Amino acid sequence: MSAAPVLRAATLDDLDAIWALEAAVFTNEAWSRDAMREELSARHRVYLALEGEDGRVVGYGGLLAVGTEGDIQTIALDPAVRGAGEGRRLMRALLDAARDRGVREVFLEVRADNPVARGLYASFGFAEIGVRPRYYQPDDVDAIVMRAELDDADSAPAERGAR
């Protein structure tokens, strides 16, 4: 049985690996390498990486935290680690980072045609609050805007039905 990936802060040293995963996971919607570099080094951003046993980045996520509001900028997993709870672990860590920075509510956008991600976010207390029509291009897929309020608990928002 292999060990769980190590969850750690992402740095500019991870740029190539993160961008490669970004391009593989999001294909037509991937951020440019320059945009990802800016994200990794920008003020008010927290980026985390999941590092596999072989040292390869197998997941990452990013948070923008300004004042009492946060926004999950991106979250991606290598297909090889999906279904093993790593997305949940990464999401929990991003929300904990948001709380540590004084964030009280967190927003995100998710593709309307991604029920797995929508279910994950709902399990963390995110509720759908709006739609951005045809947001994801070139596929013309709507973005569902979701929001969660953070509480003062150790791991929040309350994970509904999660262990």
MIGUKOL-336786 format. One line per field, with one value per atom (N, C-alpha, C): residue number from 0; residue in three letters; chain; atom name; x, y negated, z negated. Coordinates in pm, 1 decimal. Atoms other than C-alpha are relative to their C-alpha. Last residue first. Layout:
BEGIN
pos: NUM/... $
code: ALA/... $
unit: A/... $
site: CA/... $
x: X/... $
y: Y/... $
z: Z/... $
***
This chain:
BEGIN
pos: 162/162/162/161/161/161/160/160/160/159/159/159/158/158/158/157/157/157/156/156/156/155/155/155/154/154/154/153/153/153/152/152/152/151/151/151/150/150/150/149/149/149/148/148/148/147/147/147/146/146/146/145/145/145/144/144/144/143/143/143/142/142/142/141/141/141/140/140/140/139/139/139/138/138/138/137/137/137/136/136/136/135/135/135/134/134/134/133/133/133/132/132/132/131/131/131/130/130/130/129/129/129/128/128/128/127/127/127/126/126/126/125/125/125/124/124/124/123/123/123/122/122/122/121/121/121/120/120/120/119/119/119/118/118/118/117/117/117/116/116/116/115/115/115/114/114/114/113/113/113/112/112/112/111/111/111/110/110/110/109/109/109/108/108/108/107/107/107/106/106/106/105/105/105/104/104/104/103/103/103/102/102/102/101/101/101/100/100/100/99/99/99/98/98/98/97/97/97/96/96/96/95/95/95/94/94/94/93/93/93/92/92/92/91/91/91/90/90/90/89/89/89/88/88/88/87/87/87/86/86/86/85/85/85/84/84/84/83/83/83/82/82/82/81/81/81/80/80/80/79/79/79/78/78/78/77/77/77/76/76/76/75/75/75/74/74/74/73/73/73/72/72/72/71/71/71/70/70/70/69/69/69/68/68/68/67/67/67/66/66/66/65/65/65/64/64/64/63/63/63/62/62/62/61/61/61/60/60/60/59/59/59/58/58/58/57/57/57/56/56/56/55/55/55/54/54/54/53/53/53/52/52/52/51/51/51/50/50/50/49/49/49/48/48/48/47/47/47/46/46/46/45/45/45/44/44/44/43/43/43/42/42/42/41/41/41/40/40/40/39/39/39/38/38/38/37/37/37/36/36/36/35/35/35/34/34/34/33/33/33/32/32/32/31/31/31/30/30/30/29/29/29/28/28/28/27/27/27/26/26/26/25/25/25/24/24/24/23/23/23/22/22/22/21/21/21/20/20/20/19/19/19/18/18/18/17/17/17/16/16/16/15/15/15/14/14/14/13/13/13/12/12/12/11/11/11/10/10/10/9/9/9/8/8/8/7/7/7/6/6/6/5/5/5/4/4/4/3/3/3/2/2/2/1/1/1/0/0/0 $
code: ARG/ARG/ARG/ALA/ALA/ALA/GLY/GLY/GLY/ARG/ARG/ARG/GLU/GLU/GLU/ALA/ALA/ALA/PRO/PRO/PRO/ALA/ALA/ALA/SER/SER/SER/ASP/ASP/ASP/ALA/ALA/ALA/ASP/ASP/ASP/ASP/ASP/ASP/LEU/LEU/LEU/GLU/GLU/GLU/ALA/ALA/ALA/ARG/ARG/ARG/MET/MET/MET/VAL/VAL/VAL/ILE/ILE/ILE/ALA/ALA/ALA/ASP/ASP/ASP/VAL/VAL/VAL/ASP/ASP/ASP/ASP/ASP/ASP/PRO/PRO/PRO/GLN/GLN/GLN/TYR/TYR/TYR/TYR/TYR/TYR/ARG/ARG/ARG/PRO/PRO/PRO/ARG/ARG/ARG/VAL/VAL/VAL/GLY/GLY/GLY/ILE/ILE/ILE/GLU/GLU/GLU/ALA/ALA/ALA/PHE/PHE/PHE/GLY/GLY/GLY/PHE/PHE/PHE/SER/SER/SER/ALA/ALA/ALA/TYR/TYR/TYR/LEU/LEU/LEU/GLY/GLY/GLY/ARG/ARG/ARG/ALA/ALA/ALA/VAL/VAL/VAL/PRO/PRO/PRO/ASN/ASN/ASN/ASP/ASP/ASP/ALA/ALA/ALA/ARG/ARG/ARG/VAL/VAL/VAL/GLU/GLU/GLU/LEU/LEU/LEU/PHE/PHE/PHE/VAL/VAL/VAL/GLU/GLU/GLU/ARG/ARG/ARG/VAL/VAL/VAL/GLY/GLY/GLY/ARG/ARG/ARG/ASP/ASP/ASP/ARG/ARG/ARG/ALA/ALA/ALA/ALA/ALA/ALA/ASP/ASP/ASP/LEU/LEU/LEU/LEU/LEU/LEU/ALA/ALA/ALA/ARG/ARG/ARG/MET/MET/MET/LEU/LEU/LEU/ARG/ARG/ARG/ARG/ARG/ARG/GLY/GLY/GLY/GLU/GLU/GLU/GLY/GLY/GLY/ALA/ALA/ALA/GLY/GLY/GLY/ARG/ARG/ARG/VAL/VAL/VAL/ALA/ALA/ALA/PRO/PRO/PRO/ASP/ASP/ASP/LEU/LEU/LEU/ALA/ALA/ALA/ILE/ILE/ILE/THR/THR/THR/GLN/GLN/GLN/ILE/ILE/ILE/ASP/ASP/ASP/GLY/GLY/GLY/GLU/GLU/GLU/THR/THR/THR/GLY/GLY/GLY/VAL/VAL/VAL/ALA/ALA/ALA/LEU/LEU/LEU/LEU/LEU/LEU/GLY/GLY/GLY/GLY/GLY/GLY/TYR/TYR/TYR/GLY/GLY/GLY/VAL/VAL/VAL/VAL/VAL/VAL/ARG/ARG/ARG/GLY/GLY/GLY/ASP/ASP/ASP/GLU/GLU/GLU/GLY/GLY/GLY/GLU/GLU/GLU/LEU/LEU/LEU/ALA/ALA/ALA/LEU/LEU/LEU/TYR/TYR/TYR/VAL/VAL/VAL/ARG/ARG/ARG/HIS/HIS/HIS/ARG/ARG/ARG/ALA/ALA/ALA/SER/SER/SER/LEU/LEU/LEU/GLU/GLU/GLU/GLU/GLU/GLU/ARG/ARG/ARG/MET/MET/MET/ALA/ALA/ALA/ASP/ASP/ASP/ARG/ARG/ARG/SER/SER/SER/TRP/TRP/TRP/ALA/ALA/ALA/GLU/GLU/GLU/ASN/ASN/ASN/THR/THR/THR/PHE/PHE/PHE/VAL/VAL/VAL/ALA/ALA/ALA/ALA/ALA/ALA/GLU/GLU/GLU/LEU/LEU/LEU/ALA/ALA/ALA/TRP/TRP/TRP/ILE/ILE/ILE/ALA/ALA/ALA/ASP/ASP/ASP/LEU/LEU/LEU/ASP/ASP/ASP/ASP/ASP/ASP/LEU/LEU/LEU/THR/THR/THR/ALA/ALA/ALA/ALA/ALA/ALA/ARG/ARG/ARG/LEU/LEU/LEU/VAL/VAL/VAL/PRO/PRO/PRO/ALA/ALA/ALA/ALA/ALA/ALA/SER/SER/SER/MET/MET/MET $
unit: A/A/A/A/A/A/A/A/A/A/A/A/A/A/A/A/A/A/A/A/A/A/A/A/A/A/A/A/A/A/A/A/A/A/A/A/A/A/A/A/A/A/A/A/A/A/A/A/A/A/A/A/A/A/A/A/A/A/A/A/A/A/A/A/A/A/A/A/A/A/A/A/A/A/A/A/A/A/A/A/A/A/A/A/A/A/A/A/A/A/A/A/A/A/A/A/A/A/A/A/A/A/A/A/A/A/A/A/A/A/A/A/A/A/A/A/A/A/A/A/A/A/A/A/A/A/A/A/A/A/A/A/A/A/A/A/A/A/A/A/A/A/A/A/A/A/A/A/A/A/A/A/A/A/A/A/A/A/A/A/A/A/A/A/A/A/A/A/A/A/A/A/A/A/A/A/A/A/A/A/A/A/A/A/A/A/A/A/A/A/A/A/A/A/A/A/A/A/A/A/A/A/A/A/A/A/A/A/A/A/A/A/A/A/A/A/A/A/A/A/A/A/A/A/A/A/A/A/A/A/A/A/A/A/A/A/A/A/A/A/A/A/A/A/A/A/A/A/A/A/A/A/A/A/A/A/A/A/A/A/A/A/A/A/A/A/A/A/A/A/A/A/A/A/A/A/A/A/A/A/A/A/A/A/A/A/A/A/A/A/A/A/A/A/A/A/A/A/A/A/A/A/A/A/A/A/A/A/A/A/A/A/A/A/A/A/A/A/A/A/A/A/A/A/A/A/A/A/A/A/A/A/A/A/A/A/A/A/A/A/A/A/A/A/A/A/A/A/A/A/A/A/A/A/A/A/A/A/A/A/A/A/A/A/A/A/A/A/A/A/A/A/A/A/A/A/A/A/A/A/A/A/A/A/A/A/A/A/A/A/A/A/A/A/A/A/A/A/A/A/A/A/A/A/A/A/A/A/A/A/A/A/A/A/A/A/A/A/A/A/A/A/A/A/A/A/A/A/A/A/A/A/A/A/A/A/A/A/A/A/A/A/A/A/A/A/A/A/A/A/A/A/A/A/A/A/A/A/A/A/A/A/A/A/A/A/A/A/A/A/A/A/A/A/A/A/A/A/A/A/A/A/A/A/A/A/A/A/A $
site: N/CA/C/N/CA/C/N/CA/C/N/CA/C/N/CA/C/N/CA/C/N/CA/C/N/CA/C/N/CA/C/N/CA/C/N/CA/C/N/CA/C/N/CA/C/N/CA/C/N/CA/C/N/CA/C/N/CA/C/N/CA/C/N/CA/C/N/CA/C/N/CA/C/N/CA/C/N/CA/C/N/CA/C/N/CA/C/N/CA/C/N/CA/C/N/CA/C/N/CA/C/N/CA/C/N/CA/C/N/CA/C/N/CA/C/N/CA/C/N/CA/C/N/CA/C/N/CA/C/N/CA/C/N/CA/C/N/CA/C/N/CA/C/N/CA/C/N/CA/C/N/CA/C/N/CA/C/N/CA/C/N/CA/C/N/CA/C/N/CA/C/N/CA/C/N/CA/C/N/CA/C/N/CA/C/N/CA/C/N/CA/C/N/CA/C/N/CA/C/N/CA/C/N/CA/C/N/CA/C/N/CA/C/N/CA/C/N/CA/C/N/CA/C/N/CA/C/N/CA/C/N/CA/C/N/CA/C/N/CA/C/N/CA/C/N/CA/C/N/CA/C/N/CA/C/N/CA/C/N/CA/C/N/CA/C/N/CA/C/N/CA/C/N/CA/C/N/CA/C/N/CA/C/N/CA/C/N/CA/C/N/CA/C/N/CA/C/N/CA/C/N/CA/C/N/CA/C/N/CA/C/N/CA/C/N/CA/C/N/CA/C/N/CA/C/N/CA/C/N/CA/C/N/CA/C/N/CA/C/N/CA/C/N/CA/C/N/CA/C/N/CA/C/N/CA/C/N/CA/C/N/CA/C/N/CA/C/N/CA/C/N/CA/C/N/CA/C/N/CA/C/N/CA/C/N/CA/C/N/CA/C/N/CA/C/N/CA/C/N/CA/C/N/CA/C/N/CA/C/N/CA/C/N/CA/C/N/CA/C/N/CA/C/N/CA/C/N/CA/C/N/CA/C/N/CA/C/N/CA/C/N/CA/C/N/CA/C/N/CA/C/N/CA/C/N/CA/C/N/CA/C/N/CA/C/N/CA/C/N/CA/C/N/CA/C/N/CA/C/N/CA/C/N/CA/C/N/CA/C/N/CA/C/N/CA/C/N/CA/C/N/CA/C/N/CA/C/N/CA/C/N/CA/C/N/CA/C/N/CA/C/N/CA/C/N/CA/C/N/CA/C/N/CA/C/N/CA/C/N/CA/C/N/CA/C/N/CA/C/N/CA/C/N/CA/C/N/CA/C/N/CA/C/N/CA/C/N/CA/C $
x: -81.6/-1556.0/145.0/-139.3/-1801.9/69.1/-13.2/-2180.5/141.8/124.3/-2205.9/22.1/7.1/-1867.8/-122.5/36.7/-1924.5/-13.3/131.1/-1746.7/-33.8/128.3/-1506.2/2.6/-2.2/-1237.8/-134.5/-133.1/-1146.7/8.8/-34.1/-1468.3/138.4/-122.3/-1480.8/43.9/25.5/-1730.0/132.6/-89.7/-1674.4/-39.0/-43.0/-1964.9/90.3/8.4/-1985.4/44.7/-47.1/-2058.1/-15.8/33.7/-2108.7/64.6/-68.0/-2120.0/-49.2/85.0/-2220.1/83.2/-67.0/-2031.8/-105.8/28.1/-2215.2/89.6/57.2/-2053.4/-17.7/130.2/-2001.1/-70.7/106.5/-1720.3/-139.4/92.4/-1468.2/-120.7/-16.4/-1496.9/120.9/-114.1/-1620.7/3.2/-123.2/-1846.3/123.4/-104.4/-2134.4/137.0/25.4/-2385.5/122.2/-65.1/-2251.0/-13.9/-50.5/-2494.7/65.2/16.6/-2581.9/59.9/60.8/-2592.3/-19.8/4.2/-2523.6/-73.1/133.0/-2447.5/8.9/18.0/-2110.4/-140.4/92.1/-2132.7/-16.3/-69.2/-1824.6/-88.3/-28.8/-2031.6/77.2/121.6/-2170.3/26.0/16.1/-1815.7/-124.1/-107.4/-1756.6/-20.5/30.7/-2095.2/104.6/112.1/-2026.3/-38.4/-52.3/-1687.0/-111.6/-89.1/-1844.3/54.3/73.5/-2135.4/88.7/-94.1/-1908.1/-67.6/-3.0/-2136.4/100.7/132.7/-2225.0/-2.1/72.8/-1854.5/-133.2/-18.3/-1751.1/-82.8/78.3/-1701.5/32.6/-67.4/-1587.5/-93.5/72.0/-1669.8/81.5/-82.2/-1554.5/-90.7/79.2/-1700.6/88.9/127.5/-1549.0/-92.0/108.7/-1182.3/-124.7/113.0/-958.9/-115.8/-21.6/-632.3/-118.6/-120.2/-632.8/28.1/36.5/-988.9/117.9/87.8/-876.9/-35.6/-87.1/-587.5/-81.9/-71.8/-833.4/92.6/96.2/-1053.6/63.7/22.9/-756.7/-96.4/-119.4/-658.4/-14.9/0.0/-1013.0/118.5/103.8/-1017.2/-3.4/-47.9/-684.8/-100.4/-110.6/-799.7/53.1/58.9/-1131.2/108.5/69.8/-953.2/-62.3/-100.2/-716.0/-62.3/14.4/-997.9/98.0/-71.9/-890.9/-7.5/76.9/-1141.2/65.1/141.2/-896.5/-70.6/26.0/-528.4/-144.7/-48.8/-450.4/-29.1/101.4/-670.1/41.8/-35.8/-412.4/-106.6/-62.9/-596.3/35.1/-15.3/-691.7/72.9/-34.6/-817.1/4.7/-12.9/-844.3/28.8/-37.4/-910.9/3.3/-78.5/-1101.4/27.3/45.9/-1214.5/92.9/-95.5/-1191.3/-61.8/47.1/-1366.1/113.3/83.8/-1306.5/-54.8/97.1/-1014.8/-76.9/-13.1/-850.8/-108.1/57.8/-788.4/29.6/-19.0/-730.1/-70.4/95.6/-697.9/43.9/-35.6/-521.5/-115.3/115.9/-521.1/45.9/-28.0/-278.0/-131.4/116.2/-262.8/44.3/118.2/-31.3/-128.7/119.5/297.2/-121.3/79.9/572.0/-121.0/-35.5/820.0/-79.1/-107.7/797.7/43.3/-122.4/599.1/118.6/0.1/341.1/133.2/-118.8/338.7/-2.3/-5.8/9.3/115.4/-29.5/54.0/-6.9/-43.2/-90.4/23.1/2.6/-124.5/59.3/-53.8/-218.7/-13.7/27.7/-270.3/65.3/133.1/-303.3/-37.1/39.1/4.3/-142.9/79.9/86.4/-30.7/-81.8/374.6/-79.1/-86.8/193.5/78.0/80.1/-85.0/89.0/53.7/158.0/-80.4/-114.2/342.3/-48.1/-24.0/6.6/118.1/107.4/-79.3/21.0/-24.9/260.3/-106.2/-110.9/210.8/29.8/-132.2/-125.6/106.8/-65.9/-440.1/133.7/-118.2/-599.9/50.3/23.1/-949.5/121.3/35.4/-893.3/-12.3/-17.7/-709.0/-31.6/95.2/-823.1/6.1/132.8/-667.5/-101.1/55.4/-361.5/-143.7/25.7/-282.7/-64.1/104.9/-317.8/-38.5/124.2/-107.1/-119.3/21.9/171.9/-129.5/52.6/133.6/-25.5/138.3/166.8/-58.5/84.1/478.4/-146.8/6.6/646.7/-93.8/71.0/557.7/-12.4/99.9/659.2/-67.4/-73.9/981.2/-94.1/-34.2/756.1/82.2/-92.2/627.5/22.2/-57.1/342.1/89.0/11.0/286.9/64.3/-96.6/262.5/-29.4/63.9/37.5/94.5/-33.6/239.2/-67.7/-84.0/69.2/21.9/77.6/-71.8/95.6/28.1/164.4/-82.0/-83.5/144.4/-45.8/84.5/0.0/89.1 $
y: -56.3/-1142.1/-16.0/-35.1/-1339.6/57.3/-140.8/-1338.6/44.6/-74.9/-1714.4/143.4/-95.2/-1868.9/87.1/-132.7/-2162.9/92.6/-4.7/-2452.9/144.0/51.6/-2395.5/-26.6/-33.1/-2202.5/-35.9/-43.0/-2325.8/28.2/-138.1/-2516.9/35.5/-1.2/-2896.7/140.9/19.4/-2907.5/7.4/-72.5/-2962.3/-28.5/80.1/-3063.1/86.8/-62.7/-2885.7/-100.4/78.8/-3015.0/82.1/-56.8/-2860.3/-82.7/75.2/-3004.7/55.2/11.2/-2746.0/-72.0/-11.6/-2809.9/-13.8/95.5/-2741.2/26.6/-61.8/-2542.2/-107.0/62.5/-2702.9/63.7/-100.5/-2453.9/-56.0/13.9/-2711.1/92.4/0.0/-2845.7/84.9/-82.4/-2802.8/13.4/49.7/-3091.9/75.6/-18.9/-3004.4/-48.9/-71.7/-3143.3/1.8/84.4/-3246.4/74.2/-64.8/-3089.9/-105.9/65.3/-3185.1/81.5/133.3/-3106.5/-71.0/65.7/-2733.3/-132.8/4.5/-2636.6/-73.9/96.9/-2532.4/13.8/107.5/-2348.5/-106.6/96.3/-2128.7/-119.5/-71.1/-1838.8/-86.9/-0.7/-2081.8/68.7/134.0/-2136.3/-7.6/23.9/-1764.2/-134.9/-77.2/-1719.8/-17.7/68.5/-2001.4/72.2/118.2/-1847.1/-73.0/-48.2/-1509.5/-118.0/-34.6/-1667.0/49.1/-73.5/-1840.9/36.4/-140.7/-1951.8/83.3/-57.1/-2285.8/149.1/-31.5/-2366.4/65.8/-138.7/-2502.6/23.0/-32.6/-2856.3/144.0/-75.4/-2934.2/11.2/-18.3/-3157.0/90.8/-44.8/-3157.9/25.1/-65.7/-3344.1/26.4/-43.8/-3441.4/64.7/-8.8/-3480.7/54.9/83.8/-3581.0/-0.5/135.9/-3450.0/-91.6/53.0/-3130.3/-144.1/36.7/-3070.9/-62.8/117.5/-3076.8/-49.4/114.3/-2841.8/-128.3/31.1/-2601.8/-119.6/68.1/-2624.0/-33.8/134.4/-2542.8/-78.4/80.8/-2251.3/-142.1/29.8/-2109.0/-90.6/101.1/-2135.4/-40.7/126.1/-1951.4/-111.9/44.8/-1672.5/-135.4/42.7/-1640.7/-54.8/125.6/-1625.6/-58.4/106.9/-1364.9/-134.8/98.5/-1140.0/-115.3/-47.4/-839.2/-99.5/-103.2/-883.9/53.7/32.6/-1071.1/117.2/11.6/-987.2/-37.8/-117.2/-848.8/-6.9/-106.3/-1114.4/122.8/-98.7/-1377.0/109.9/-125.3/-1623.3/82.8/-103.2/-1985.7/120.4/-123.7/-2275.8/108.7/-121.7/-2632.7/116.8/33.9/-2986.6/122.2/-114.4/-2901.8/-23.6/-62.6/-3249.6/116.5/-85.9/-3415.4/57.7/-82.1/-3701.4/80.3/-108.7/-3849.7/89.4/40.2/-4066.0/120.6/143.9/-3930.0/-41.4/42.0/-3558.0/-147.3/144.5/-3408.2/-41.4/84.7/-3031.3/-145.1/137.7/-2778.2/-77.6/86.5/-2404.2/-138.0/134.4/-2137.9/-74.8/83.8/-1771.2/-135.6/-73.2/-1491.8/-76.0/69.6/-1685.7/70.2/65.6/-1427.7/-68.6/141.3/-1349.6/-79.6/16.8/-972.9/-145.8/-66.4/-921.4/-21.0/-145.0/-1172.9/54.5/-60.9/-1544.3/150.0/-137.9/-1722.0/66.2/-108.7/-2094.4/133.0/-123.6/-2398.2/104.8/-117.0/-2753.6/118.4/-118.1/-3046.7/114.7/-132.7/-3382.4/105.6/-45.3/-3726.7/136.8/34.1/-3855.4/48.6/119.1/-3684.1/-14.1/101.9/-3439.3/-122.5/-57.9/-3116.9/-104.8/-52.6/-3299.2/49.7/114.9/-3499.9/46.1/58.5/-3182.2/-117.6/-85.9/-3022.2/-52.4/25.8/-3316.3/83.3/131.1/-3288.2/-34.2/-17.4/-2914.0/-131.6/1.5/-2989.7/20.9/129.6/-2886.0/10.0/14.5/-2569.8/-143.6/109.7/-2591.4/-28.4/124.9/-2383.8/-120.9/3.6/-2105.8/-137.0/98.7/-2145.4/-20.1/-9.9/-1832.1/-91.8/-134.1/-1786.1/9.4/-22.4/-2157.4/136.4/93.6/-2216.5/27.3/-59.4/-1906.1/-85.7/-122.4/-2038.4/68.4/39.3/-2383.5/121.9/45.5/-2238.6/-36.9/-115.3/-2040.6/-39.8/-90.6/-2332.0/117.0/55.9/-2581.8/99.0/-96.5/-2367.9/-42.3/-118.8/-2564.3/107.3/19.3/-2871.9/116.5/111.0/-2732.8/-15.7/2.0/-2511.7/-122.9/127.2/-2471.3/15.4/103.3/-2109.3/-128.3/129.2/-1803.4/-107.7/102.0/-1482.2/-130.1/112.4/-1217.5/-98.5/113.5/-921.2/-109.5/106.1/-628.3/-109.8/119.8/-334.8/-104.4/117.8/0.0/-124.3 $
z: 108.1/-776.1/32.9/-31.0/-569.1/-123.0/-33.7/-600.1/30.0/11.1/-588.2/47.0/-109.8/-647.2/-21.8/46.5/-876.4/120.4/60.6/-716.0/-40.0/-45.1/-857.9/147.2/-142.5/-1036.9/57.7/-42.7/-1385.6/149.3/33.9/-1439.0/54.2/79.6/-1423.8/-39.0/142.2/-1140.7/-74.1/89.0/-772.0/-143.4/114.5/-553.4/-85.9/132.4/-220.6/-104.3/114.5/129.5/-127.0/130.3/471.3/-110.0/105.2/821.3/-133.3/117.7/1082.3/-105.7/129.4/1402.9/-108.0/107.2/1727.7/-120.7/119.9/2007.6/-106.9/28.6/2348.9/-119.6/9.6/2428.0/-24.6/-112.3/2558.0/-6.4/-145.0/2296.5/37.4/-39.4/1942.6/151.5/61.4/1843.8/48.4/-100.7/2078.2/-46.8/-125.6/1828.3/92.2/-100.4/1488.2/132.9/-120.7/1244.6/87.5/-129.3/890.9/112.4/14.0/521.0/133.1/-130.1/502.5/-13.9/-60.2/145.6/132.6/-107.6/6.6/57.3/34.2/-324.9/106.2/85.0/-290.6/-33.4/124.7/-155.6/-98.5/82.4/103.5/-133.8/56.6/233.4/-88.9/97.0/278.4/-67.2/119.6/445.0/-108.9/66.1/689.9/-128.4/69.7/766.6/-73.4/106.0/848.0/-80.2/122.1/1037.5/-113.9/85.2/1290.6/-132.4/-40.1/1577.5/-80.1/22.0/1417.9/32.2/-122.6/1404.6/-34.6/-42.3/1067.7/125.7/-118.4/939.1/37.5/-104.8/588.1/119.2/-125.6/292.7/91.2/-112.1/-68.0/119.9/-103.7/-362.8/120.8/58.1/-698.8/103.4/-97.7/-602.0/-68.8/37.9/-891.8/97.3/-50.6/-745.6/-27.0/65.2/-952.8/40.8/137.2/-832.5/-73.4/-8.6/-470.0/-140.1/-31.1/-543.4/8.8/124.1/-710.6/20.4/87.6/-401.4/-134.5/-54.2/-177.3/-88.6/28.4/-402.2/53.9/143.6/-394.9/-35.5/23.5/-14.9/-147.5/-55.8/14.8/-25.6/86.1/-216.7/46.6/127.3/-32.5/-92.8/-29.3/301.4/-125.5/-9.1/157.6/34.8/107.0/38.4/6.9/119.1/248.8/-115.4/67.5/532.0/-126.6/23.7/748.8/-66.4/143.8/702.3/-30.7/73.7/1050.8/-149.3/2.2/1217.2/-81.1/-100.1/1111.6/-6.5/41.2/896.1/122.2/-102.7/947.0/-57.2/69.4/738.0/107.2/-79.2/854.2/-92.8/-137.0/737.3/91.2/-44.0/420.3/147.9/-123.5/329.0/31.6/-67.9/-8.8/125.2/-111.5/-178.6/60.9/50.7/-525.2/110.9/101.5/-420.1/-50.3/21.8/-107.4/-99.5/128.0/-67.9/-21.9/10.2/278.6/-128.1/70.3/247.3/12.0/29.6/465.5/-59.4/15.5/500.2/-39.0/50.4/608.4/-13.6/25.1/691.7/-48.9/-45.5/799.9/-28.4/46.8/781.6/60.9/-102.8/843.7/-63.0/-5.8/567.5/101.1/-97.9/630.9/15.0/48.0/311.3/92.9/8.6/431.3/-47.2/-60.1/356.2/-23.8/46.5/297.2/74.1/-93.2/344.4/-73.1/63.3/169.9/107.5/-87.6/296.3/-73.6/67.3/75.4/99.1/-53.9/241.0/-88.0/40.3/79.0/57.7/136.2/262.9/-23.9/29.2/587.6/-148.9/66.7/633.8/-44.6/102.0/719.9/-78.5/110.6/901.1/-113.5/74.0/1114.9/-121.1/71.0/1216.3/-85.1/116.1/1302.1/-81.0/96.7/1526.3/-126.0/60.7/1696.8/-104.1/93.4/1754.7/-70.9/-62.3/1912.6/-107.7/9.9/1732.3/72.0/85.9/1859.6/-0.4/94.3/2006.4/-87.9/-69.5/2320.6/-91.5/-145.8/2131.3/60.0/-50.7/1767.2/151.2/60.8/1620.0/68.1/-17.4/1842.5/-49.6/-142.3/1875.9/24.9/-43.8/1501.5/145.0/49.6/1427.1/39.9/-77.2/1650.1/-42.8/-130.2/1492.1/88.0/15.4/1145.8/135.4/33.1/1236.7/-12.0/-115.0/1413.4/-26.1/-115.9/1140.8/115.2/-46.3/842.7/130.0/-45.1/777.2/55.3/-141.1/763.5/55.0/-23.6/437.1/149.9/-134.8/320.3/13.3/-72.0/-52.8/137.3/36.5/-158.1/76.0/-23.3/-157.9/-50.7/99.1/-128.0/40.8/-42.4/83.8/-114.7/-50.2/-106.3/45.4/97.1/-140.3/66.1/-8.6/95.8/-101.4/0.0/0.0/0.0 $
***
